[in-house]
């Protein structure tokens, strides 16, 4: 009886509008309705709809009145509802859940692997080019934000970060872990940087070592390498 999506939706409405519901009713509803909603969302979010929503959000975010409304709403919530403290508390509780950290680490590994791949770099490049073309002021805004983040920090903030970094780097477990990573040639962090000379077949640990051995400027060899230029004298080890 509960194999058709339309029947499951009808059952959901019945559970919300009638009395005498049992725990078994809610159990069935929770399990079945999740699959129905997932399939409905997957089928409804076509590429055309995604593009339409993207354009709508893009146009709305350019509206100064809408931006001011969002800022006022966030400021009001921070002042009257302790939004910052609640978000921090909720984030810590989620982070401490069993298995959540391992799940996030695996997700980040897959994401970083894709971003470093040729397809990932091309996707990011195409997206940035499209956004910069649609909004000419976006590139300047990004550069200003990056410059402000890198150089316009207060002395108090720099001193605080320096103290935290030194304390972390002086921990024995950090030194041992980092030393083992540098010595482990099979680790992805080290192996992904290994390259070999296309003429002699000599293997170098990284592009930096290759540039020193070949007497070539590091910036030039790096530019050729990531652009796939034939002038690059080295090639990545698969």
Secondary structure, DSSP 4 states (H G I P E B T S, - for coil): -TTSHHHHHHHHHHHHH-S---HHHHHHHHHHHHHHHHHHHHHH--HHHHHHHHHHHHHHHT-HHHHHHHHHHHHHHHHHS-HHHHHHHHHHHHHTSTTHHHHHHHHHHHHHHHHHSHHHHHHHHHHHHHHHHH-THHHHHHHHHHHHHHH---HHHHHHHHHHHHHHHT-HHHHHHHHHHHH-TTSHHHHTT-EEETTT--EESSHHHHHHHHT--HHHHHHHHHHT-TT-SEEE--
